[in-house]
Amino acid sequence: MPEETSAEGDQRRASIITALREGLRRVDDLARSCGVSTMTIRRDLQVLEQRNEIRRVRGGAVPVDAWTFDHRLGRSTAAKDVIAVKLLPLVPDKGGIGLDGSTTVHSLARRLREQPVLDLTAVTTGFETFHELSRTPGCRAYATGGTADLHTGSLVGPLAQVTLQQFALHTCFLSATYLDDSIGSTEFTADEAAVKRALTAVSGRTVLAVDSSKLANRAVAKCLSLDEIDILVTDLSPGDERLEPYRGLVEIV
């Protein structure tokens, strides 16, 4: 077999990025698409991850731009709407809540204007979520400050964590990159995981909201174990068999 040229490798890796953006995620699917071995694909994914063009997930990868806020905002919109409707009754009409910078929780912030609140304080790590909350009658909104995570749109880092320590919240509403029944929620970056743990530390109750596509998978940074989650909210019916691994470990809505 002739030795592969650098140009051939670059062309294949460009094809991998295209395939990922079109929805292929798994190593074996990428290998079939590119006509090479899974070992070659894994080497390519390693190169692409070092270039910060993709993020590895269990069994495959996703392109980095699939996780920008604007891109994620347009994904799974029907599922996020279902989740937001389920989350609304969990919001107290007064007191304090925390919200992460995810697009799933952003959907809740957009809908808060549909539910009257009396004297609600809301602190968030999300730019867009802060803007929604600041326009909500009866809601006093705070943004944490911190360093912007360009991939997630969230505020992270020591300043965000110190800001959160100034609050005592009733409930925090979080999402996750993925949720696995054995290790809990995971994120693509350790900074994102850390600021979400800081939110739970100052909250009396933790609500995790994830759409069904995020179940049974893992990203690289551990965030919350299942025993740190009080309520799991998804777009599925609570009796759906896909939720069976979580039953008895968390309250399912």
PASEBA-1860 file (N, C-alpha, C; in nm, 3 decimals):
! residues 253
1> MPEETSAE> 0.085/-0.119/0.000/0.000/0.000/0.000/0.089/0.125/0.000 ~ 0.067/0.221/-0.090/0.151/0.340/-0.095/0.135/0.423/0.032 ~ 0.243/0.492/0.070/0.240/0.574/0.190/0.148/0.694/0.169 ~ 0.071/0.723/0.270/-0.023/0.835/0.260/0.050/0.968/0.262 ~ 0.008/1.060/0.179/0.067/1.194/0.178/-0.003/1.282/0.281 ~ 0.063/1.392/0.318/0.004/1.487/0.412/-0.126/1.545/0.357 ~ -0.127/1.570/0.226/-0.248/1.626/0.163/-0.365/1.530/0.173 ~ -0.337/1.401/0.157/-0.444/1.301/0.166/-0.501/1.297/0.308
9> GDQRRASI> -0.413/1.303/0.407/-0.460/1.304/0.545/-0.543/1.428/0.576 ~ -0.497/1.545/0.530/-0.571/1.668/0.553/-0.708/1.664/0.485 ~ -0.712/1.607/0.364/-0.839/1.597/0.292/-0.936/1.506/0.367 ~ -0.884/1.394/0.418/-0.971/1.302/0.491/-1.022/1.368/0.620 ~ -0.934/1.439/0.689/-0.978/1.504/0.813/-1.082/1.613/0.785 ~ -1.069/1.680/0.672/-1.172/1.776/0.632/-1.305/1.704/0.606 ~ -1.295/1.585/0.546/-1.416/1.505/0.522/-1.480/1.460/0.653 ~ -1.396/1.432/0.752/-1.448/1.392/0.883/-1.527/1.507/0.945
17> ITALREGL> -1.473/1.629/0.939/-1.544/1.745/0.993/-1.678/1.763/0.924 ~ -1.679/1.747/0.792/-1.804/1.758/0.716/-1.904/1.652/0.760 ~ -1.857/1.529/0.775/-1.944/1.419/0.817/-2.000/1.444/0.957 ~ -1.917/1.497/1.048/-1.964/1.527/1.183/-2.073/1.634/1.181 ~ -2.055/1.734/1.097/-2.155/1.841/1.089/-2.284/1.792/1.026 ~ -2.275/1.686/0.949/-2.395/1.629/0.886/-2.463/1.526/0.977 ~ -2.406/1.502/1.093/-2.474/1.417/1.190/-2.407/1.286/1.224 ~ -2.305/1.245/1.147/-2.232/1.124/1.185/-2.152/1.152/1.311
25> RRVDDLAR> -2.152/1.059/1.404/-2.085/1.080/1.532/-1.991/0.967/1.570 ~ -2.023/0.844/1.531/-1.951/0.727/1.580/-1.831/0.695/1.491 ~ -1.726/0.640/1.555/-1.602/0.608/1.486/-1.626/0.510/1.371 ~ -1.706/0.406/1.393/-1.726/0.307/1.287/-1.801/0.366/1.168 ~ -1.896/0.458/1.195/-1.968/0.524/1.085/-1.874/0.614/1.006 ~ -1.787/0.684/1.076/-1.691/0.772/1.009/-1.593/0.690/0.925 ~ -1.553/0.574/0.977/-1.460/0.488/0.902/-1.523/0.441/0.772 ~ -1.650/0.400/0.778/-1.719/0.356/0.656/-1.735/0.472/0.558
33> SCGVSTMT> -1.767/0.590/0.612/-1.786/0.706/0.525/-1.657/0.744/0.453 ~ -1.545/0.732/0.523/-1.416/0.773/0.465/-1.342/0.658/0.397 ~ -1.390/0.535/0.413/-1.326/0.421/0.350/-1.192/0.385/0.409 ~ -1.177/0.407/0.543/-1.052/0.373/0.611/-1.084/0.293/0.738 ~ -0.979/0.250/0.807/-0.998/0.172/0.928/-1.038/0.261/1.045 ~ -1.097/0.199/1.147/-1.133/0.275/1.267/-1.008/0.328/1.337 ~ -0.896/0.254/1.326/-0.771/0.301/1.386/-0.726/0.433/1.322 ~ -0.740/0.441/1.190/-0.704/0.565/1.120/-0.795/0.680/1.164
41> IRRDLQVL> -0.924/0.652/1.179/-1.018/0.755/1.222/-0.983/0.803/1.362 ~ -0.947/0.711/1.450/-0.912/0.752/1.587/-0.788/0.842/1.588 ~ -0.690/0.810/1.501/-0.572/0.896/1.491/-0.610/1.034/1.438 ~ -0.700/1.035/1.339/-0.745/1.163/1.284/-0.819/1.245/1.390 ~ -0.903/1.179/1.466/-0.978/1.251/1.570/-0.884/1.309/1.675 ~ -0.779/1.237/1.704/-0.680/1.288/1.799/-0.615/1.417/1.745 ~ -0.581/1.416/1.617/-0.523/1.535/1.554/-0.622/1.650/1.557 ~ -0.746/1.622/1.520/-0.848/1.727/1.514/-0.879/1.783/1.653
49> EQRNEIRR> -0.875/1.698/1.754/-0.898/1.747/1.890/-0.783/1.838/1.935 ~ -0.661/1.801/1.900/-0.546/1.886/1.933/-0.555/2.021/1.864 ~ -0.618/2.024/1.749/-0.639/2.151/1.677/-0.762/2.227/1.728 ~ -0.830/2.170/1.825/-0.952/2.229/1.881/-1.063/2.241/1.777 ~ -1.069/2.145/1.685/-1.174/2.144/1.584/-1.289/2.050/1.618 ~ -1.262/1.953/1.705/-1.367/1.859/1.747/-1.354/1.834/1.896 ~ -1.457/1.774/1.953/-1.454/1.726/2.090/-1.483/1.577/2.087 ~ -1.400/1.499/2.154/-1.423/1.355/2.161/-1.536/1.325/2.258
57> VRGGAVPV> -1.622/1.233/2.222/-1.724/1.178/2.311/-1.711/1.027/2.305 ~ -1.777/0.959/2.396/-1.766/0.814/2.399/-1.814/0.754/2.267 ~ -1.723/0.683/2.199/-1.758/0.617/2.075/-1.744/0.702/1.951 ~ -1.707/0.830/1.966/-1.698/0.914/1.848/-1.656/1.056/1.880 ~ -1.717/1.153/1.812/-1.678/1.293/1.828/-1.789/1.384/1.778 ~ -1.778/1.512/1.815/-1.868/1.616/1.763/-1.782/1.736/1.725 ~ -1.822/1.815/1.626/-1.746/1.935/1.591/-1.760/2.041/1.697 ~ -1.655/2.120/1.719/-1.660/2.224/1.821/-1.773/2.322/1.795
65> DAWTFDHR> -1.794/2.361/1.670/-1.896/2.461/1.644/-2.037/2.410/1.668 ~ -2.051/2.278/1.691/-2.184/2.226/1.727/-2.222/2.265/1.867 ~ -2.128/2.322/1.944/-2.156/2.351/2.084/-2.154/2.500/2.115 ~ -2.144/2.585/2.012/-2.161/2.727/2.036/-2.307/2.753/2.073 ~ -2.332/2.862/2.145/-2.468/2.890/2.193/-2.565/2.905/2.077 ~ -2.528/2.984/1.977/-2.620/3.008/1.866/-2.655/2.880/1.792 ~ -2.555/2.792/1.774/-2.581/2.666/1.705/-2.674/2.579/1.788 ~ -2.646/2.570/1.918/-2.727/2.484/2.005/-2.868/2.538/2.022
73> LGRSTAAK> -2.884/2.669/2.014/-3.016/2.729/2.032/-3.116/2.678/1.929 ~ -3.066/2.645/1.811/-3.154/2.598/1.705/-3.173/2.447/1.702 ~ -3.113/2.376/1.794/-3.122/2.230/1.797/-3.224/2.184/1.901 ~ -3.297/2.078/1.868/-3.391/2.015/1.963/-3.488/2.116/2.023 ~ -3.536/2.209/1.943/-3.622/2.315/1.996/-3.753/2.261/2.052 ~ -3.811/2.161/1.988/-3.937/2.105/2.038/-3.915/2.040/2.174 ~ -3.805/1.968/2.189/-3.774/1.904/2.317/-3.752/2.009/2.426 ~ -3.684/2.117/2.392/-3.657/2.223/2.491/-3.786/2.291/2.532
81> DVIAVKLL> -3.879/2.307/2.440/-4.008/2.367/2.475/-4.085/2.278/2.572 ~ -4.082/2.147/2.547/-4.148/2.053/2.638/-4.085/2.062/2.777 ~ -3.954/2.066/2.781/-3.883/2.073/2.909/-3.915/2.204/2.981 ~ -3.917/2.316/2.908/-3.945/2.445/2.971/-4.082/2.446/3.036 ~ -4.181/2.386/2.970/-4.316/2.379/3.028/-4.314/2.298/3.157 ~ -4.236/2.192/3.161/-4.225/2.111/3.282/-4.150/2.184/3.394 ~ -4.056/2.269/3.356/-3.976/2.340/3.456/-4.052/2.454/3.523 ~ -4.143/2.517/3.452/-4.210/2.636/3.504/-4.273/2.614/3.643
89> PLVPDKGG> -4.346/2.505/3.668/-4.405/2.486/3.800/-4.301/2.468/3.912 ~ -4.177/2.441/3.877/-4.072/2.423/3.977/-4.008/2.555/4.019 ~ -4.045/2.664/3.952/-3.990/2.796/3.984/-4.074/2.861/4.093 ~ -4.015/2.897/4.206/-4.093/2.965/4.311/-4.130/3.106/4.266 ~ -4.239/3.161/4.321/-4.277/3.296/4.281/-4.198/3.403/4.355 ~ -4.123/3.362/4.457/-4.033/3.455/4.526/-3.916/3.375/4.583 ~ -3.814/3.447/4.623/-3.693/3.379/4.669/-3.586/3.385/4.562 ~ -3.492/3.291/4.565/-3.380/3.295/4.472/-3.365/3.168/4.392
97> IGLDGSTT> -3.330/3.184/4.264/-3.301/3.070/4.178/-3.170/3.094/4.104 ~ -3.106/2.988/4.063/-2.987/2.997/3.981/-3.010/2.927/3.849 ~ -2.953/2.981/3.743/-2.968/2.922/3.611/-2.831/2.918/3.543 ~ -2.800/2.807/3.480/-2.675/2.800/3.406/-2.690/2.870/3.271 ~ -2.586/2.862/3.187/-2.588/2.930/3.059/-2.631/2.844/2.942 ~ -2.694/2.730/2.969/-2.733/2.637/2.862/-2.852/2.688/2.785 ~ -2.867/2.638/2.663/-2.982/2.676/2.582/-3.110/2.612/2.635 ~ -3.100/2.498/2.699/-3.218/2.435/2.758/-3.275/2.521/2.869
105> VHSLARRL> -3.190/2.569/2.958/-3.236/2.654/3.067/-3.274/2.793/3.016 ~ -3.209/2.837/2.909/-3.249/2.962/2.845/-3.395/2.956/2.800 ~ -3.440/2.840/2.757/-3.581/2.823/2.717/-3.673/2.847/2.835 ~ -3.632/2.805/2.954/-3.709/2.834/3.075/-3.714/2.984/3.100 ~ -3.599/3.052/3.089/-3.595/3.196/3.114/-3.688/3.271/3.019 ~ -3.695/3.227/2.894/-3.784/3.294/2.798/-3.930/3.279/2.838 ~ -3.964/3.167/2.899/-4.104/3.139/2.933/-4.144/3.197/3.070 ~ -4.049/3.246/3.146/-4.082/3.295/3.280/-4.182/3.410/3.276
113> REQPVLDL> -4.182/3.484/3.165/-4.277/3.596/3.156/-4.421/3.547/3.145 ~ -4.439/3.418/3.117/-4.574/3.361/3.109/-4.627/3.326/3.247 ~ -4.540/3.324/3.347/-4.579/3.284/3.483/-4.548/3.398/3.579 ~ -4.651/3.460/3.637/-4.625/3.575/3.724/-4.535/3.537/3.842 ~ -4.436/3.621/3.868/-4.352/3.604/3.987/-4.364/3.731/4.071 ~ -4.354/3.717/4.203/-4.375/3.830/4.292/-4.245/3.904/4.322 ~ -4.148/3.830/4.370/-4.022/3.892/4.411/-3.912/3.787/4.395 ~ -3.878/3.760/4.271/-3.784/3.653/4.240/-3.646/3.712/4.212
121> TAVTTGFE> -3.546/3.655/4.276/-3.407/3.689/4.245/-3.349/3.574/4.164 ~ -3.288/3.606/4.051/-3.233/3.502/3.963/-3.089/3.539/3.928 ~ -2.998/3.446/3.949/-2.858/3.466/3.914/-2.820/3.363/3.809 ~ -2.748/3.407/3.707/-2.717/3.317/3.597/-2.574/3.333/3.549 ~ -2.524/3.227/3.488/-2.392/3.228/3.426/-2.401/3.246/3.275 ~ -2.519/3.280/3.225/-2.539/3.291/3.081/-2.571/3.434/3.037 ~ -2.502/3.484/2.934/-2.529/3.618/2.880/-2.675/3.629/2.835 ~ -2.714/3.538/2.746/-2.847/3.546/2.686/-2.956/3.524/2.790
129> TFHELSRT> -2.931/3.434/2.883/-3.028/3.408/2.989/-3.046/3.531/3.078 ~ -2.936/3.600/3.107/-2.945/3.724/3.186/-3.034/3.826/3.116 ~ -3.018/3.841/2.986/-3.100/3.938/2.913/-3.248/3.902/2.920 ~ -3.280/3.774/2.911/-3.420/3.731/2.924/-3.473/3.761/3.063 ~ -3.396/3.729/3.165/-3.440/3.748/3.303/-3.458/3.896/3.336 ~ -3.370/3.980/3.282/-3.376/4.123/3.313/-3.501/4.189/3.257 ~ -3.567/4.123/3.163/-3.692/4.176/3.105/-3.816/4.111/3.165 ~ -3.797/4.029/3.269/-3.909/3.956/3.330/-3.965/4.035/3.448
137> PGCRAYAT> -4.092/4.076/3.444/-4.153/4.150/3.555/-4.145/4.070/3.685 ~ -4.110/4.138/3.794/-4.104/4.074/3.924/-3.975/3.997/3.949 ~ -3.883/4.005/3.855/-3.758/3.929/3.866/-3.639/4.025/3.871 ~ -3.555/4.007/3.973/-3.430/4.082/3.982/-3.319/3.992/3.932 ~ -3.253/4.032/3.824/-3.156/3.944/3.758/-3.013/3.986/3.788 ~ -2.929/3.885/3.808/-2.785/3.905/3.827/-2.709/3.813/3.732 ~ -2.601/3.867/3.673/-2.506/3.783/3.600/-2.381/3.771/3.685 ~ -2.318/3.657/3.680/-2.209/3.629/3.773/-2.082/3.707/3.742
145> GGTADLHT> -2.059/3.743/3.616/-1.926/3.786/3.579/-1.837/3.664/3.561 ~ -1.714/3.686/3.520/-1.623/3.575/3.498/-1.568/3.578/3.357 ~ -1.505/3.470/3.320/-1.445/3.456/3.188/-1.543/3.386/3.094 ~ -1.557/3.438/2.975/-1.650/3.379/2.879/-1.591/3.252/2.819 ~ -1.666/3.144/2.827/-1.630/3.021/2.757/-1.686/3.034/2.616 ~ -1.598/3.048/2.519/-1.642/3.078/2.383/-1.720/2.964/2.319 ~ -1.702/2.842/2.370/-1.772/2.728/2.312/-1.912/2.711/2.367 ~ -1.932/2.749/2.494/-2.063/2.727/2.556/-2.144/2.854/2.574
153> GSLVGPLA> -2.079/2.969/2.570/-2.150/3.093/2.595/-2.170/3.122/2.742 ~ -2.108/3.044/2.830/-2.125/3.060/2.974/-2.012/3.141/3.035 ~ -2.041/3.202/3.151/-1.939/3.268/3.231/-1.881/3.166/3.328 ~ -1.751/3.153/3.329/-1.685/3.052/3.411/-1.566/3.115/3.483 ~ -1.499/3.034/3.566/-1.378/3.079/3.630/-1.399/3.125/3.774 ~ -1.290/3.165/3.842/-1.296/3.201/3.985/-1.393/3.314/4.016 ~ -1.399/3.417/3.932/-1.490/3.529/3.960/-1.635/3.483/3.960 ~ -1.673/3.400/3.865/-1.810/3.347/3.861/-1.839/3.267/3.987
161> QVTLQQFA> -1.744/3.186/4.030/-1.765/3.103/4.148/-1.774/3.187/4.276 ~ -1.690/3.289/4.288/-1.695/3.377/4.405/-1.827/3.453/4.410 ~ -1.874/3.498/4.295/-2.003/3.568/4.289/-2.116/3.478/4.339 ~ -2.115/3.354/4.297/-2.220/3.262/4.338/-2.220/3.238/4.489 ~ -2.106/3.246/4.551/-2.096/3.223/4.695/-2.167/3.331/4.776 ~ -2.206/3.441/4.712/-2.277/3.548/4.782/-2.427/3.523/4.790 ~ -2.474/3.414/4.731/-2.618/3.387/4.725/-2.654/3.261/4.804 ~ -2.779/3.259/4.850/-2.839/3.138/4.910/-2.969/3.115/4.832
169> LHTCFLSA> -2.968/3.019/4.742/-3.076/3.002/4.646/-3.170/2.888/4.683 ~ -3.293/2.903/4.642/-3.394/2.799/4.664/-3.370/2.680/4.572 ~ -3.354/2.708/4.443/-3.340/2.603/4.341/-3.244/2.650/4.233 ~ -3.163/2.559/4.183/-3.085/2.590/4.062/-3.131/2.499/3.949 ~ -3.131/2.556/3.829/-3.173/2.485/3.709/-3.052/2.473/3.617 ~ -3.014/2.350/3.590/-2.895/2.322/3.511/-2.929/2.228/3.397 ~ -2.847/2.231/3.293/-2.848/2.126/3.193/-2.711/2.059/3.196 ~ -2.681/1.979/3.095/-2.553/1.908/3.089/-2.523/1.875/2.944
177> TYLDDSIG> -2.395/1.856/2.916/-2.359/1.808/2.783/-2.415/1.668/2.762 ~ -2.396/1.582/2.863/-2.450/1.446/2.860/-2.483/1.401/3.001 ~ -2.565/1.296/3.009/-2.598/1.234/3.138/-2.584/1.083/3.124 ~ -2.503/1.026/3.211/-2.477/0.883/3.212/-2.525/0.826/3.345 ~ -2.589/0.710/3.343/-2.647/0.657/3.466/-2.543/0.609/3.567 ~ -2.419/0.589/3.525/-2.318/0.541/3.619/-2.232/0.653/3.677 ~ -2.204/0.759/3.600/-2.119/0.866/3.654/-2.190/1.000/3.666 ~ -2.312/1.012/3.619/-2.386/1.135/3.632/-2.368/1.228/3.514
185> STEFTADE> -2.376/1.359/3.541/-2.367/1.457/3.432/-2.222/1.490/3.402 ~ -2.196/1.520/3.276/-2.061/1.555/3.232/-2.065/1.675/3.139 ~ -1.950/1.744/3.129/-1.936/1.861/3.045/-1.811/1.846/2.958 ~ -1.802/1.930/2.856/-1.684/1.927/2.771/-1.563/1.992/2.835 ~ -1.585/2.087/2.928/-1.472/2.154/2.992/-1.484/2.147/3.143 ~ -1.367/2.141/3.208/-1.364/2.138/3.354/-1.416/2.269/3.413 ~ -1.391/2.381/3.344/-1.440/2.511/3.392/-1.593/2.514/3.396 ~ -1.656/2.460/3.293/-1.802/2.457/3.290/-1.856/2.370/3.402
193> AAVKRALT> -1.794/2.254/3.424/-1.836/2.165/3.532/-1.821/2.233/3.667 ~ -1.711/2.306/3.687/-1.685/2.369/3.816/-1.788/2.476/3.850 ~ -1.827/2.557/3.753/-1.922/2.663/3.783/-2.061/2.605/3.808 ~ -2.094/2.493/3.745/-2.223/2.430/3.774/-2.224/2.368/3.913 ~ -2.111/2.312/3.954/-2.103/2.261/4.092/-2.114/2.375/4.192 ~ -2.059/2.492/4.158/-2.070/2.607/4.246/-2.216/2.652/4.260 ~ -2.292/2.641/4.153/-2.435/2.674/4.160/-2.509/2.578/4.253 ~ -2.480/2.450/4.242/-2.548/2.354/4.329/-2.511/2.373/4.475
201> AVSGRTVL> -2.388/2.418/4.501/-2.340/2.433/4.638/-2.416/2.540/4.715 ~ -2.474/2.638/4.644/-2.546/2.746/4.712/-2.698/2.731/4.695 ~ -2.742/2.616/4.647/-2.885/2.594/4.620/-2.940/2.482/4.707 ~ -3.064/2.502/4.752/-3.127/2.398/4.832/-3.177/2.281/4.752 ~ -3.198/2.301/4.622/-3.249/2.196/4.534/-3.185/2.211/4.397 ~ -3.149/2.097/4.338/-3.087/2.098/4.205/-3.178/2.027/4.106 ~ -3.214/2.098/4.001/-3.296/2.043/3.893/-3.208/2.032/3.769 ~ -3.198/1.913/3.714/-3.121/1.892/3.591/-3.217/1.869/3.475
209> AVDSSKLA> -3.202/1.950/3.371/-3.292/1.942/3.256/-3.211/1.903/3.133 ~ -3.240/1.787/3.077/-3.169/1.741/2.957/-3.268/1.676/2.861 ~ -3.247/1.700/2.732/-3.333/1.631/2.635/-3.282/1.488/2.615 ~ -3.365/1.404/2.561/-3.336/1.260/2.556/-3.213/1.225/2.474 ~ -3.170/1.314/2.383/-3.051/1.285/2.304/-2.924/1.287/2.388 ~ -2.932/1.342/2.507/-2.814/1.355/2.593/-2.799/1.239/2.691 ~ -2.893/1.148/2.691/-2.890/1.036/2.785/-2.793/0.928/2.737 ~ -2.733/0.858/2.834/-2.649/0.742/2.807/-2.526/0.777/2.725
217> NRAVAKCL> -2.465/0.890/2.756/-2.340/0.928/2.690/-2.256/1.007/2.788 ~ -2.129/1.031/2.752/-2.036/1.100/2.841/-1.952/1.200/2.765 ~ -1.924/1.314/2.829/-1.818/1.403/2.784/-1.699/1.384/2.878 ~ -1.600/1.471/2.870/-1.473/1.442/2.939/-1.466/1.489/3.083 ~ -1.547/1.590/3.123/-1.536/1.647/3.257/-1.655/1.609/3.343 ~ -1.629/1.538/3.453/-1.736/1.502/3.544/-1.793/1.627/3.610 ~ -1.924/1.626/3.630/-1.990/1.740/3.695/-2.065/1.696/3.819 ~ -2.186/1.643/3.803/-2.268/1.603/3.917/-2.296/1.454/3.916
225> SLDEIDIL> -2.284/1.391/4.031/-2.329/1.253/4.044/-2.480/1.253/4.059 ~ -2.542/1.139/4.037/-2.688/1.133/4.043/-2.742/1.166/4.181 ~ -2.665/1.135/4.286/-2.715/1.166/4.420/-2.705/1.315/4.454 ~ -2.646/1.394/4.365/-2.643/1.539/4.382/-2.755/1.606/4.303 ~ -2.832/1.530/4.230/-2.943/1.581/4.150/-3.074/1.544/4.218 ~ -3.159/1.643/4.243/-3.287/1.616/4.310/-3.397/1.579/4.212 ~ -3.402/1.650/4.099/-3.509/1.629/4.002/-3.447/1.624/3.862 ~ -3.486/1.524/3.784/-3.444/1.512/3.645/-3.564/1.542/3.555
233> VTDLSPGD> -3.549/1.640/3.468/-3.656/1.680/3.378/-3.610/1.655/3.234 ~ -3.689/1.582/3.158/-3.656/1.554/3.018/-3.779/1.579/2.932 ~ -3.763/1.561/2.802/-3.875/1.574/2.710/-3.956/1.445/2.701 ~ -3.911/1.341/2.771/-3.979/1.212/2.766/-4.091/1.205/2.870 ~ -4.185/1.114/2.848/-4.281/1.082/2.952/-4.206/1.020/3.070 ~ -4.244/1.049/3.195/-4.173/0.993/3.310/-4.168/0.840/3.309 ~ -4.262/0.775/3.241/-4.263/0.629/3.236/-4.183/0.570/3.122 ~ -4.118/0.653/3.040/-4.043/0.604/2.925/-3.931/0.509/2.969
241> ERLEPYRG> -3.913/0.401/2.895/-3.814/0.300/2.933/-3.671/0.353/2.928 ~ -3.647/0.459/2.851/-3.512/0.516/2.844/-3.470/0.582/2.975 ~ -3.567/0.607/3.062/-3.538/0.667/3.192/-3.521/0.562/3.301 ~ -3.535/0.435/3.267/-3.528/0.327/3.365/-3.399/0.328/3.447 ~ -3.282/0.354/3.387/-3.158/0.353/3.467/-3.154/0.459/3.577 ~ -3.238/0.562/3.564/-3.235/0.672/3.661/-3.347/0.661/3.765 ~ -3.437/0.568/3.741/-3.553/0.555/3.829/-3.511/0.508/3.967 ~ -3.563/0.573/4.070/-3.527/0.538/4.206/-3.405/0.614/4.256
249> LVEIV> -3.331/0.675/4.163/-3.211/0.751/4.201/-3.239/0.900/4.207 ~ -3.329/0.946/4.121/-3.370/1.086/4.119/-3.520/1.091/4.095 ~ -3.583/1.201/4.134/-3.722/1.224/4.098/-3.727/1.260/3.950 ~ -3.816/1.195/3.877/-3.824/1.216/3.732/-3.953/1.289/3.698 ~ -3.939/1.395/3.619/-4.056/1.475/3.577/-4.067/1.469/3.425
END
